Amino acid sequence: MITDQIRQKLKDALNPDLIELIDQSASHAGHAGNQKGGGHYYVTIVAECFTDKSLVQRHQMIYQVLNELMKEDIHALGINALTPSENSKGNSE
């Protein structure tokens, strides 16, 4: 299953503390961009390797890891990339 592949690739490459992956493909089934295939996913990932990285750099890291899957299996990917300290701040407020 593609979600398992996404999760495993991110785990192997980024050693995250947390990965939450949501498959939103069903809600996008009718739009024109979805005709070529590939799913719509949203990932929240918390990893120490994002420390001192800009938002763009964090997204680039994720896209690099998922590069092969982005060609056919992933049509759209929403990303929430946090460091452990950013995640703990968000949970305590």
Phi, psi and omega in degrees: 000140186298324179297324177294321179294317179300309182301315182294317179298317179294320178298312183297320187273325191246352179047056185284156172282331184209138169226124171241122184236125181243128176269110181257015186302319184300325182281355180242010188302329186269348187280154189301321182293344182270359183293333181280354180097182183088143184262171176251126184226155174230126182239134166251124182227131179244119184210141179298329183295349177276351180302135180065017176252143176287168177302317179297316180296322178297315179295320178298321178299316181292315178299323179296318179296320185263012186314307183296322180289333181291340183289325182220323189276334181243118178270320181216143181222116172269140186230132169236100185250119185232156168274163177303321180290324176294322179292320180290327176295318180294329181279340185266349182273000000 
